[in-house]
Amino acid sequence: MSAEQSSATEGIDGKLPFSKKLKLWWEGYELKPVAKTIEVEEEAPPENEGPPTVKGWAVSRQRSVVTLFGDGMTRCIPDAVKTRLTTPMGLNKTMSVAEIGSGLGGFAHWVVDQHEAYVDAYETDHDLYEASREMTKMAGLTRYVKYIHCDFEDFQPKLKSANVAYSSEALFCVKNKQDCFNQIHAMMKPEGQFMMSDYMLDGASLDDPALKEWMANEPIPPQLIDVQQIRKMLTTAGFEVSIAEDTTDEYKANVLKAFSEYAQQTSRGAKSGHLHDWVLKEGELWTSRVKAMEAGVLKVFRIYARVPREII
């Protein structure tokens, strides 16, 4: 390690930008002293899968994100964040629940475990849809979670099928957001509730160089709009919006923690393996996102909306 790199890693917890911390980690420098490391027994690479990529959801990419973010998770949504997304809606086992963008099913499994609720899980990616169905079968939860392959650009959920719906980082690439929100409203039962967390703008211009750089690195082109436009679209769809909270700082901290914990729990020997190469590629994607957040052009907002009580 050079003198410059050594100096950079001192006080890494508080003095460096988040994206720099993540970059130092994936170049091989520990973020914190590691008291103990463990060997990770890695599955053999699938045949003919090709080099690491975030274009699509190859089996090895699925393994890498689960290693980083937890069983069934394709995004960084720790249990504490799941709780904050669902608690305001008062989930219980009498409710019908819909997840918009279910990934590998980890969030849906958590809802079943915590609330014994039944979940309709909507997912656009066919590979994730198939994998999540298999994982749910292995977990013995097929009675509780129903997966539905769909297209959010032409979303056609079952009408009045959900008491509550939630979505986390699943709609920022949807171009026709107004129609998608209209359909989410149509799927809600009377006084239904919708909670979403997603990437949004907050006064930034789409022409900002930092934003353009981030968008160029995304595997699917983002269709980003301002948080105030999101609020207006939800209102137009028929919702009453009561919460729009900027959670960007918490989001960044959770991403750093996920990568830091992976670094601490994995020996250097295991880091040179096939799975680690995919984790590094995933790290590039997440560092690009965080860099845009640190530039102040990309934000993460949590928005709560509900169907108003009908006046008879």
C-alpha positions as CSV (number, residue, x, y, z in Angstrom):
1,M,0.0,0.0,0.0
2,S,1.4,3.4,-0.9
3,A,1.9,6.2,1.6
4,E,-1.1,8.0,0.1
5,Q,-3.3,5.0,0.3
6,S,-2.2,4.2,3.9
7,S,-3.0,7.8,4.8
8,A,-6.3,7.6,3.1
9,T,-7.4,4.5,5.1
10,E,-6.7,6.1,8.4
11,G,-9.9,7.5,9.8
12,I,-11.8,6.0,7.0
13,D,-15.0,5.9,8.9
14,G,-15.5,9.6,9.0
15,K,-13.2,11.6,6.7
16,L,-13.6,10.1,3.2
17,P,-16.5,10.3,0.8
18,F,-18.6,7.2,0.8
19,S,-17.8,6.3,-2.8
20,K,-14.1,6.5,-2.0
21,K,-14.5,4.1,1.0
22,L,-16.2,1.6,-1.2
23,K,-13.6,2.0,-3.9
24,L,-10.8,1.4,-1.4
25,W,-12.6,-1.7,-0.1
26,W,-12.9,-3.3,-3.5
27,E,-9.3,-2.6,-4.3
28,G,-8.4,-4.7,-1.3
29,Y,-8.0,-2.3,1.6
30,E,-10.0,-3.2,4.8
31,L,-12.4,-0.5,6.0
32,K,-11.9,-1.5,9.6
33,P,-9.5,-3.8,11.5
34,V,-10.8,-7.4,11.2
35,A,-10.5,-9.5,14.4
36,K,-11.5,-12.7,12.7
37,T,-12.1,-13.9,9.2
38,I,-13.9,-16.9,7.9
39,E,-13.5,-19.1,4.9
40,V,-16.5,-19.1,2.5
41,E,-17.0,-22.4,0.6
42,E,-18.0,-21.3,-2.9
43,E,-20.2,-23.1,-5.3
44,A,-18.7,-24.1,-8.6
45,P,-19.3,-21.4,-11.4
46,P,-22.2,-22.2,-13.7
47,E,-21.1,-23.4,-17.1
48,N,-21.1,-20.9,-20.0
49,E,-22.1,-18.0,-17.8
50,G,-19.5,-15.6,-19.1
51,P,-17.6,-12.8,-17.3
52,P,-19.2,-10.8,-14.4
53,T,-21.8,-8.4,-15.5
54,V,-24.8,-6.4,-14.1
55,K,-26.6,-6.8,-17.4
56,G,-29.4,-9.2,-16.5
57,W,-29.5,-11.7,-13.6
58,A,-27.1,-14.5,-14.2
59,V,-27.0,-17.2,-11.5
60,S,-23.7,-15.9,-10.2
61,R,-25.0,-12.3,-9.9
62,Q,-27.9,-13.6,-7.9
63,R,-25.5,-15.4,-5.6
64,S,-23.4,-12.2,-5.2
65,V,-26.3,-9.9,-4.2
66,V,-27.6,-12.5,-1.7
67,T,-24.1,-12.7,-0.3
68,L,-24.1,-8.9,0.1
69,F,-27.6,-8.0,1.1
70,G,-29.1,-11.2,2.6
71,D,-31.2,-14.2,1.6
72,G,-33.5,-13.4,-1.3
73,M,-32.4,-9.7,-1.5
74,T,-31.3,-8.1,-4.7
75,R,-31.2,-4.6,-3.2
76,C,-29.8,-3.1,0.1
77,I,-32.9,-3.2,2.3
78,P,-31.9,-4.3,5.8
79,D,-34.6,-5.5,8.2
80,A,-34.7,-2.2,10.0
81,V,-35.6,-0.5,6.7
82,K,-38.2,-3.2,5.9
83,T,-39.8,-2.4,9.3
84,R,-39.9,1.4,8.6
85,L,-41.5,0.7,5.2
86,T,-44.2,-1.5,6.5
87,T,-44.9,-0.4,10.1
88,P,-46.9,2.8,9.2
89,M,-49.3,0.5,7.2
90,G,-50.1,-1.6,10.3
91,L,-49.6,-5.0,8.5
92,N,-51.3,-8.0,10.0
93,K,-52.4,-11.5,8.9
94,T,-55.8,-10.3,7.9
95,M,-54.4,-8.1,5.1
96,S,-53.7,-8.8,1.5
97,V,-50.3,-7.5,0.6
98,A,-48.7,-6.7,-2.8
99,E,-45.0,-6.2,-3.4
100,I,-44.1,-4.1,-6.5
101,G,-40.7,-5.4,-7.7
102,S,-40.1,-8.5,-5.6
103,G,-36.6,-9.5,-6.8
104,L,-35.6,-12.9,-5.3
105,G,-38.5,-12.8,-2.8
106,G,-36.5,-11.9,0.3
107,F,-38.8,-9.0,1.3
108,A,-41.9,-11.0,0.7
109,H,-40.6,-13.9,2.9
110,W,-39.8,-11.3,5.6
111,V,-43.4,-10.0,5.5
112,V,-44.8,-13.6,5.8
113,D,-42.4,-14.3,8.7
114,Q,-43.2,-11.1,10.5
115,H,-47.0,-10.7,9.8
116,E,-48.2,-14.1,8.5
117,A,-49.7,-12.1,5.6
118,Y,-50.4,-13.3,2.1
119,V,-48.3,-11.6,-0.6
120,D,-48.8,-11.1,-4.3
121,A,-45.3,-10.5,-5.5
122,Y,-45.0,-8.7,-8.9
123,E,-41.6,-9.0,-10.7
124,T,-40.6,-7.8,-14.2
125,D,-37.4,-9.8,-14.7
126,H,-38.1,-13.4,-15.8
127,D,-34.9,-14.9,-14.3
128,L,-35.7,-13.4,-10.9
129,Y,-39.3,-14.5,-11.2
130,E,-38.3,-18.1,-11.9
131,A,-35.6,-18.1,-9.2
132,S,-37.8,-16.6,-6.5
133,R,-40.5,-19.1,-7.2
134,E,-38.0,-21.9,-6.7
135,M,-36.6,-20.4,-3.5
136,T,-40.1,-19.9,-2.1
137,K,-40.9,-23.5,-2.8
138,M,-37.7,-24.6,-1.0
139,A,-38.7,-22.4,2.0
140,G,-42.1,-24.0,2.1
141,L,-43.9,-20.6,1.6
142,T,-45.8,-21.2,-1.6
143,R,-49.0,-21.0,0.3
144,Y,-48.2,-17.5,1.4
145,V,-46.4,-15.9,-1.6
146,K,-47.8,-15.8,-5.2
147,Y,-45.3,-14.6,-7.8
148,I,-46.7,-12.7,-10.9
149,H,-44.5,-12.0,-13.9
150,C,-45.5,-8.6,-15.2
151,D,-44.4,-5.4,-17.1
152,F,-44.6,-2.2,-15.1
153,E,-44.9,-0.2,-18.4
154,D,-48.2,-2.0,-19.0
155,F,-49.1,-3.0,-15.4
156,Q,-52.3,-5.0,-15.1
157,P,-52.7,-6.2,-11.5
158,K,-55.8,-7.7,-10.1
159,L,-58.3,-4.9,-9.3
160,K,-59.0,-4.2,-5.6
161,S,-56.8,-7.1,-4.5
162,A,-54.6,-5.5,-1.9
163,N,-55.0,-3.7,1.4
164,V,-51.4,-2.6,1.3
165,A,-48.7,-2.4,-1.4
166,Y,-45.0,-1.5,-1.1
167,S,-42.2,-1.0,-3.5
168,S,-38.5,-0.4,-3.0
169,E,-36.2,0.8,-5.7
170,A,-38.3,-0.9,-8.3
171,L,-39.9,1.9,-10.3
172,F,-37.2,4.4,-11.1
173,C,-36.7,2.8,-14.6
174,V,-40.4,2.8,-15.4
175,K,-41.1,5.4,-18.1
176,N,-44.9,5.5,-17.9
177,K,-45.0,6.2,-14.2
178,Q,-48.4,7.9,-14.2
179,D,-50.1,4.8,-15.7
180,C,-48.2,2.6,-13.3
181,F,-49.4,4.6,-10.3
182,N,-53.0,4.6,-11.7
183,Q,-52.9,0.8,-11.8
184,I,-51.4,0.5,-8.3
185,H,-54.3,2.7,-7.1
186,A,-56.8,0.4,-9.0
187,M,-55.4,-2.6,-7.2
188,M,-56.0,-1.1,-3.8
189,K,-59.0,-2.0,-1.7
190,P,-61.0,0.8,0.0
191,E,-58.6,2.9,2.3
192,G,-55.7,0.9,0.9
193,Q,-52.1,2.1,1.6
194,F,-49.0,2.3,-0.6
195,M,-45.4,2.8,0.6
196,M,-42.6,3.3,-1.9
197,S,-38.9,4.0,-1.6
198,D,-37.0,4.9,-4.7
199,Y,-34.4,7.0,-6.5
200,M,-35.7,10.5,-7.3
201,L,-34.5,14.0,-8.1
202,D,-34.9,16.9,-5.7
203,G,-34.4,20.0,-7.8
204,A,-31.5,18.7,-9.8
205,S,-31.3,18.9,-13.6
206,L,-31.2,15.8,-15.8
207,D,-28.4,17.6,-17.6
208,D,-26.1,17.6,-14.6
209,P,-22.8,15.8,-15.6
210,A,-22.8,13.8,-12.3
211,L,-26.3,12.5,-13.0
212,K,-25.5,11.7,-16.6
213,E,-22.5,9.7,-15.5
214,W,-24.6,7.7,-13.1
215,M,-27.3,7.0,-15.6
216,A,-24.8,5.8,-18.2
217,N,-23.6,3.1,-15.7
218,E,-27.1,1.7,-15.0
219,P,-27.9,-1.6,-16.6
220,I,-31.4,-0.4,-17.4
221,P,-31.8,3.3,-18.4
222,P,-33.3,5.3,-15.4
223,Q,-36.4,7.3,-16.0
224,L,-35.8,9.8,-13.2
225,I,-38.2,12.5,-12.1
226,D,-38.5,15.0,-9.3
227,V,-40.0,14.0,-5.9
228,Q,-42.6,16.7,-6.3
229,Q,-43.7,15.2,-9.7
230,I,-44.0,11.8,-8.0
231,R,-46.3,13.4,-5.4
232,K,-48.4,15.0,-8.0
233,M,-48.7,11.8,-10.0
234,L,-49.8,9.8,-6.9
235,T,-52.4,12.5,-6.2
236,T,-53.6,12.4,-9.8
237,A,-53.9,8.6,-9.5
238,G,-56.2,9.1,-6.5
239,F,-53.9,8.8,-3.5
240,E,-53.5,11.1,-0.6
241,V,-49.8,11.6,0.0
242,S,-48.8,12.3,3.7
243,I,-45.1,11.4,3.9
244,A,-42.2,12.3,1.6
245,E,-39.0,11.7,3.5
246,D,-35.4,12.0,2.3
247,T,-33.6,8.9,3.4
248,T,-30.5,9.3,1.2
249,D,-28.0,9.4,4.1
250,E,-29.4,6.3,5.7
251,Y,-29.4,4.5,2.4
252,K,-25.7,5.3,1.7
253,A,-24.8,4.1,5.2
254,N,-26.6,0.8,4.7
255,V,-24.8,0.1,1.4
256,L,-21.4,0.8,3.0
257,K,-22.3,-1.5,5.9
258,A,-23.3,-4.3,3.5
259,F,-20.0,-4.2,1.6
260,S,-18.0,-3.7,4.8
261,E,-19.5,-6.7,6.5
262,Y,-18.7,-8.8,3.4
263,A,-15.1,-7.7,3.6
264,Q,-14.9,-8.6,7.3
265,Q,-16.5,-12.0,7.0
266,T,-14.5,-13.2,4.0
267,S,-10.8,-14.0,4.0
268,R,-8.5,-12.6,1.4
269,G,-8.1,-16.0,-0.1
270,A,-11.8,-16.4,-0.7
271,K,-12.0,-12.9,-2.1
272,S,-10.0,-13.9,-5.1
273,G,-12.6,-16.5,-6.2
274,H,-15.3,-16.6,-8.8
275,L,-18.0,-15.2,-6.6
276,H,-15.8,-12.3,-5.5
277,D,-15.4,-11.2,-9.1
278,W,-19.1,-10.8,-9.3
279,V,-19.2,-9.0,-6.0
280,L,-16.7,-6.5,-7.4
281,K,-18.8,-5.9,-10.5
282,E,-21.8,-5.3,-8.2
283,G,-19.6,-2.9,-6.2
284,E,-19.0,-0.8,-9.3
285,L,-22.7,-0.4,-9.8
286,W,-23.4,0.6,-6.2
287,T,-20.4,2.9,-6.1
288,S,-21.7,4.7,-9.2
289,R,-25.1,5.2,-7.4
290,V,-23.5,6.4,-4.2
291,K,-21.2,8.8,-6.1
292,A,-24.3,10.5,-7.6
293,M,-25.9,10.7,-4.2
294,E,-22.7,12.3,-2.8
295,A,-22.8,14.9,-5.6
296,G,-26.3,15.8,-4.4
297,V,-28.0,15.0,-7.7
298,L,-29.5,11.7,-6.8
299,K,-31.8,11.2,-3.8
300,V,-33.7,8.4,-2.1
301,F,-37.2,9.2,-0.9
302,R,-39.7,7.2,1.1
303,I,-43.3,8.2,0.2
304,Y,-46.4,7.0,2.0
305,A,-49.8,7.4,0.3
306,R,-53.3,6.1,1.0
307,V,-56.7,5.8,-0.7
308,P,-58.9,8.4,1.0
309,R,-62.0,7.3,2.9
310,E,-65.0,7.5,0.6
311,I,-67.6,10.1,1.7
312,I,-71.1,8.7,1.5
